[in-house]
């Protein structure tokens, strides 16, 4: 591990000032960053500990929630209002990692965790454009069973690993940021970038910007939400495919729907095409299948992950059928 300076701050302005310095990284629970430092993939010169900042969960007027970035994943999943109003978020969080990691991991850190692509982690023996731009991507002709079927580029096939972010994308969550230029907000669905020709640039954050909170808008009472994760084993495994959905049905018709997919792209994938097909139409299995086919029409498989296309289709349909059954 490379030498670094550690500093702890309890003030957002001071954190941003220190975090904007060259070579600085924000430290939350450290469940991803510290691993990457041990592997010498991340080499920060300064660690700014922000776990003393924004660690509350506040109910907003109208029924939404404002979640501090330093809230631990376990605390968020177990919060009474989260369990009552946003069950998809609780299900997503408890399906990720282990209880010990969830007890340490923060909301802000979960949002910014980096891919678990094996080639990204293999500093000594593999080429990775995300780790070293221009070096190549060994996943293209290598073991790519876990890699992207949507939004990939010729330079990067990695997927975003977060369960929580998939649920947040479907819930229309908004990320609150603070930087040297002041505060701003961005939709979580727009925060992460597709790889394009710069897979090393993973988010829309400006240098030194700090996530201070995540805002969840209220769900109307008829709406239901859930999260389903398909993986190789029942615990401590990343998603092959996951689906988070919010469905609102009125008189047998889809009044509103939001769908996000995990395990299939470089970012939590908002299924906008499927949503457009479903809105105003019948809440029925055939319509769900048509919407899933529309969303996945541009999916592209690799040598080892073609099964993900049908798996994503079936999982989308099953989740929507489950929600429609609950509403009926």
Buried (B, 14 or more C-beta within 10 A) or exposed (E): EEEBEEBEBEEBEEBBBBBBEEEBBBBBBBBBBBBBBEBEBBEBEBBBBBBEBBBEBEEEEEBBBBBBBBBBBBBBBBBEBBEEBBBBBBBBBBBBBEEEBBBBBBBBBBBBBBBBBBBBBBBEEBBBBBBEBEEBBBBBEBBBBBBBBBBBBEBBBBBBBBBBBBBBBBBBBBBBBBBEEEEEEBBBBBBBBBBBEBBBEBBBBEEBBBBBBBBBEBBEEEBBBBBBBBBEEEEEBBBBBBBBBBBBBEEEBBBBBBBBBBBBBBBBBBBEBBBEBBBEBBBBEEBBBBBBBBBBEEBEBBEBBBEBBBBBBBBBBBBBBBBBEEBE
